[in-house]
Amino acid sequence: MDLRVTLGGMELSNPIITASGTFGYGLEFVPYGDLKKLGGLAVKGLSLKPRTGNPMPRIAETPAGMLNAIGLQNCGVEVFLKEKLPLLPYNDTAIIANLYACDAVEFAELAAILSSEEGIAALEVNISCPNVKAGGILFGQNPAMAAAVTEAVKAKAGNTPVIVKLSPNVADIASIAKAVEAAGADCLSLINTLSGMSVDIHTRKSRLANIIGGLSGPAIKPVALRCVYQAAQAVSIPIIGLGGIASAEDVYEFLLVGASAVQVGTANFFRPDFAFNLVDEVEALGQELGLSDLDEYRGSLVR
């Protein structure tokens, strides 16, 4: 079965990508599998300068997922390029740099730095951060601001594909998807985490020092499927679906509603070898479904 996928100019050997923030810089997972086996690898969100993130505790387990408030801790783009990227198998696996900034100027600066580096296959723009100049409104919650960031990154990205990662914490995800497509996005990835809380009735405290965190894992899969479906109806660019994928069946659910590839996140925490094994499991299930390639199945939901 042919698992190859084309995404905004990138050709991946298969549709399995590890999600940013759940797979470190990739090197942490070398003991659990061959990174070359993955279709792609989205590294931790990168900012211009290193970030220490939020105070502990930053993670809380929930009945069907996980809450996190890491605060985008990362080593900064300079250290990543010098110490991490050279060790990654970028000739075999698409290395996707996830960008984090709180204004369009910084996003553009990151794009200029990363797009000129050999080994970076695409830029993934995290628009779930607050725009301080606009009073803390998230870029991803306003079509005009989401488009402005996309345009700023595209202007500096050269030929490097730009993926815009959308938040589910909006009333109309189709309008955001259409806005960033019109602004030049080559691909979408969705969804990011849902805002949530977990509290302890004995201590009367939140289980996160940040009080509010982002919910991921199986609990959010129905929301993610709905968002991917609605976005796929609204745009013509490829979509990477993510949110609670924990089996090959889950992958095909995302393909069915219109995704071209998927990202695996929370499952990496409870099974560090999950993404590697998932490649084989997706191929086996595709053969069981009688498919010769993934295009046969993509967006084929019967209404």
C-alpha positions in Angstrom: 0.0 0.0 0.0 1.3 3.5 -0.9 1.3 5.6 2.2 3.0 8.7 0.6 1.4 12.1 1.3 1.9 15.5 -0.4 1.4 18.5 1.9 1.8 22.0 0.5 4.9 21.1 -1.5 6.3 18.5 1.0 6.2 14.8 0.2 6.1 12.6 3.2 6.7 8.9 3.2 3.6 8.3 5.3 0.9 10.5 7.0 2.2 10.1 10.6 3.7 13.2 12.1 4.5 13.8 15.8 2.8 16.8 17.3 4.7 19.8 18.6 5.2 19.9 22.3 4.7 16.1 22.7 7.9 14.7 21.2 10.6 17.1 22.4 13.1 17.8 19.7 12.7 14.2 18.5 16.1 13.1 19.9 14.4 12.2 23.3 12.5 9.4 21.5 15.5 7.8 19.7 15.6 5.0 22.3 12.0 4.0 21.3 12.2 3.8 17.5 13.7 5.0 14.3 12.9 8.6 13.6 13.4 7.9 9.9 10.2 5.8 10.0 8.0 8.8 10.7 6.5 10.9 7.9 7.3 14.1 9.8 8.3 15.5 13.2 7.1 18.8 14.5 9.5 20.0 17.1 8.7 21.9 20.3 7.5 25.5 19.7 10.5 27.7 19.1 10.8 31.3 20.2 13.5 33.8 19.3 14.9 33.6 22.8 14.9 30.6 25.3 11.8 30.4 27.5 11.6 28.7 30.9 7.8 28.2 30.8 5.3 28.3 33.5 5.9 27.3 37.2 5.2 23.7 38.4 2.9 21.8 38.5 2.3 22.1 34.7 0.6 18.8 33.9 -2.5 17.1 35.3 -4.0 13.8 34.1 -7.7 13.7 33.5 -10.0 10.7 33.0 -9.6 10.7 29.2 -6.7 13.0 28.5 -4.2 15.4 29.9 -4.1 19.1 30.9 -0.9 21.0 30.4 0.3 24.5 31.0 3.9 24.2 30.0 4.2 27.7 28.8 6.2 26.9 25.7 9.4 26.2 27.4 12.1 25.9 24.7 15.8 26.3 24.1 15.3 29.1 21.6 15.9 29.1 17.9 19.6 29.6 18.0 20.3 26.6 20.2 17.9 24.5 18.3 19.7 25.1 15.0 23.2 24.6 16.4 22.6 21.6 18.8 19.4 19.8 17.8 18.7 20.1 14.1 22.0 18.7 12.9 21.3 15.4 14.8 17.8 14.9 13.2 17.4 12.7 10.0 16.0 15.6 7.9 16.8 13.8 4.6 14.4 11.1 5.5 11.8 12.7 7.8 10.2 16.1 7.3 11.3 18.3 10.2 8.6 20.9 10.9 9.6 23.9 12.9 6.8 25.2 15.1 6.9 28.9 15.6 5.9 30.8 18.7 5.7 34.6 19.1 3.3 37.2 20.3 3.5 39.7 17.5 3.7 39.5 13.7 7.2 41.0 13.6 8.7 38.2 15.8 6.9 35.6 13.8 8.4 37.0 10.6 11.8 37.1 12.1 11.6 33.5 13.2 10.4 32.5 9.7 13.3 34.3 8.1 15.8 32.5 10.3 14.3 29.0 10.0 13.4 29.0 6.3 17.0 29.6 5.3 18.2 26.5 7.1 18.8 23.2 5.3 16.8 20.5 7.1 13.6 22.6 7.8 10.8 21.1 5.6 8.0 23.5 6.8 7.1 26.1 9.3 4.1 25.5 11.5 2.7 28.8 12.9 1.1 28.6 16.4 -1.5 31.3 16.4 -2.9 30.3 19.8 -0.8 32.9 21.7 -2.1 36.2 22.9 -1.5 39.4 21.0 -0.5 41.7 23.8 -0.8 44.8 21.6 -4.4 43.8 20.9 -5.2 43.4 24.6 -4.4 39.8 24.9 -6.8 38.5 22.2 -5.5 35.2 20.8 -4.3 35.6 17.1 -6.2 32.4 16.4 -9.5 33.8 17.6 -9.7 36.6 15.1 -9.7 36.1 11.3 -8.0 39.4 10.5 -5.2 38.8 13.1 -4.7 35.2 12.0 -4.4 36.4 8.4 -1.9 39.1 9.3 0.4 36.7 11.0 0.1 34.3 8.1 1.0 37.0 5.6 4.0 38.1 7.7 5.4 34.6 7.9 4.7 33.9 4.2 6.6 37.1 3.3 9.8 35.7 4.9 9.3 32.0 4.3 10.6 31.9 0.7 9.8 28.4 -0.7 9.3 26.8 2.7 5.7 25.7 3.1 3.7 27.4 5.8 1.3 25.4 8.0 -1.0 27.4 10.3 -2.1 25.6 13.4 -5.7 26.5 14.4 -7.2 26.7 17.9 -10.6 25.0 18.6 -11.4 27.7 21.1 -13.4 29.7 18.5 -17.0 30.1 17.6 -16.5 29.6 13.8 -13.3 27.6 12.8 -14.3 27.7 9.1 -13.9 31.5 9.0 -10.4 31.3 10.6 -9.5 28.6 8.1 -10.6 30.6 5.1 -8.8 33.7 6.4 -5.4 32.1 6.7 -5.9 30.3 3.3 -6.6 33.6 1.7 -3.5 35.0 3.4 -1.3 32.4 1.7 -1.2 29.4 4.1 0.0 26.2 2.3 -1.6 23.9 4.8 -3.6 23.8 8.0 -3.1 21.8 11.2 -5.9 21.4 13.7 -6.7 21.3 16.5 -4.6 22.7 19.2 -5.7 22.0 22.8 -9.0 23.0 24.4 -9.0 25.3 27.4 -9.7 23.4 30.6 -9.3 23.1 34.4 -8.8 20.4 37.0 -9.2 21.2 40.7 -8.6 19.3 43.9 -11.5 19.4 46.4 -9.2 18.7 49.4 -6.6 21.3 48.8 -9.1 23.6 47.1 -6.5 24.4 44.5 -6.1 24.0 40.8 -3.9 21.0 39.8 -2.0 23.5 37.6 0.0 26.4 38.9 -1.3 28.3 35.9 -4.9 27.5 37.0 -6.1 27.0 33.4 -4.4 24.6 30.9 -4.9 23.0 27.5 -6.8 19.7 27.3 -5.5 17.0 24.9 -5.9 13.3 24.4 -8.9 11.0 23.6 -11.4 13.4 25.2 -11.0 16.0 22.5 -11.1 13.7 19.4 -14.8 14.3 18.7 -14.2 18.1 18.7 -11.1 17.7 16.5 -13.0 15.6 14.0 -15.7 18.2 13.8 -13.2 21.0 13.3 -11.3 19.1 10.6 -14.6 18.3 8.8 -15.8 22.0 8.9 -12.4 23.3 7.8 -12.2 20.8 5.0 -15.5 22.0 3.7 -14.3 25.6 3.7 -10.8 25.4 2.2 -8.9 23.7 -0.6 -5.5 23.5 1.0 -4.4 20.2 2.7 -5.2 19.7 6.4 -3.3 17.8 9.1 -5.7 16.5 11.7 -4.8 16.0 15.4 -6.5 15.6 18.7 -6.7 12.3 20.6 -5.3 9.9 18.0 -4.5 6.7 19.8 -5.0 4.0 17.1 -4.9 3.3 13.4 -8.7 3.5 13.4 -8.4 7.0 14.7 -6.1 8.0 11.8 -8.7 6.7 9.3 -11.4 8.7 11.1 -9.5 11.9 10.4 -8.8 10.9 6.8 -12.5 10.2 6.3 -13.5 13.7 7.4 -10.9 15.4 5.1 -7.4 15.3 6.6 -4.5 14.5 4.4 -2.2 13.5 7.3 -2.3 13.4 11.1 -0.2 14.5 14.1 0.1 12.3 17.2 0.4 14.0 20.5 -0.7 12.8 23.9 -0.3 9.1 23.0 3.5 9.7 22.8 3.4 10.2 26.6 1.8 6.9 27.6 3.4 4.9 24.8 6.7 6.4 23.6 6.9 3.9 20.8 3.4 4.6 19.6 4.0 6.8 16.6 6.6 4.4 15.2 4.3 1.4 15.5 1.4 3.4 14.1 3.0 3.6 10.7 2.8 -0.2 10.3 -0.7 -0.3 11.9 -2.0 2.3 9.4 -0.7 0.3 6.5 -2.1 -2.9 7.8 -5.6 -1.4 8.3 -5.5 0.2 4.9 -4.9 -3.2 3.3 -7.7 -4.6 5.4 -10.0 -1.8 4.0 -8.9 -2.8 0.5 -7.1 0.5 -0.2 -4.1 0.9 -2.6 -3.4 4.5 -1.4 -4.8 7.0 1.1 -6.3 9.3 -1.6 -9.0 6.7 -2.1 -10.2 7.2 1.5 -9.6 10.9 2.1 -12.8 13.0 2.5 -15.0 10.1 1.6 -17.5 10.5 4.4 -21.0 9.3 3.3 -23.8 11.7 4.3 
